[in-house]
Amino acid sequence: MSADTAEATPGQAGEMLKMTGQAAITAALFQAMEEDSKVLVFGEDVADREGGGVMGTTRGLSTKFGDLRVRSTPIAEQSIMGAAVGAAMAGYKPVAEIMLMNFITVAMDMIVNHAAKLRFMSGGQSTVPLVIRTLTGAGWQTAGQHSDHYEGWFAHTAGIKVVTPATPADYKGLLLSAIQDPDPVLFIENSRTLFVPGDVAADQGPIPLGKARVAREGTHISLITYSGMVANCLAAADELAQQGISAEVIDLRTVSPWDKDAVLASADKTGRAIVVHEAVRHFGPGGEIASTIQEELFRKLKAPVRRLGAPYSAVPFAKVLEDAFLVQPADIAAAAKALCEYD
């Protein structure tokens, strides 16, 4: 199912539909806007006359819901976020699209000093029910100003949730939850996952934020990951299985809040853990998760907790360098094998 047909072909309750992450986002937006007239969409080129967003995920929305609710904006991220924060404070539920995650830096003041803090600074009297959708991910040779993962910045900021889906079902369910949330949510879409088809229930509803899923059961080692690295961890688990190593893959789904209970339960069961993310390893989210596992399960672990992430560099343009920059399934499998042999 394409983004064009996601709204027109909803399917029957209980039916499983095959769709991409792109189509699942479109379906979630259609559903949310039909259910609640307060849901608005802002962003560059989001209206149909401009193409329906950078990846076509808003295609069809302005035709159905009109230009007052689906507003194409100038190329001005500060204006997009300023308008979205103001609309949220006025009782609306804006979904603001920032074309690429690197461009979110232009609007950091609006996000970090306003959206994330207004509930706290108003003593709970004001909420900011705002969703910021943004796209990132290496692997397409879009280089260092278009491919960075900055989820660690926002996970460090109190007052904003950080959502990182990996499957079409999660793209729809998590986006529905994000739109319903009373606080700001950063919804990070990974370019390598958007066009991979998967099963989505026709009646797929909201998926709670902060709840991980077990993407694959295992007994020897836990691979804890999210976003585009879920597929790489699953591929590594297949490779490890051929060597007699059973790897459990935990898809966090959300980086903040992250599902501490699910992670600790898995690491407690296997005794070994690797945290894998596409973001730069230095000061990345993996440091927080690995530290928590080490603190909580020190006497139960069979090996030190490992972290795998990108090198301390901007994303390179050259394909051979970009491939080396990304954590590959072979890197994950090698690290897991080494931990399983740790004495």
Secondary structure, 3 states (H helix, E strand, C coil): CCCCCCCCCCCCCCCEEEECHHHHHHHHHHHHHHHCCCEEEEECCCCHHHCCCCCCCCCCHHHHHCCCCEEECCCCHHHHHHHHHHHHHCCCEEEEEEEEHHHHHHHHHHHHHHHCCHHHHCCCCCCCCCEEEEEECCCCCCCCCCCCCCHHHHHCCCCCEEECCCCHHHHHHHHHHHHHCCCCEEEEEECCCCCCCEEEECCCCCCCCCCCEEEECCCCEEEEECCCHHHHHHHHHHHHHCCCCCEEEEECCEEECCCHHHHHHHHHHHCCEEEEEEEECCCCHHHHHHHHHHHHHHHHCCCCCEEEEECCCCCCCCHHHHHHHCCCHHHHHHHHHHHHCCC
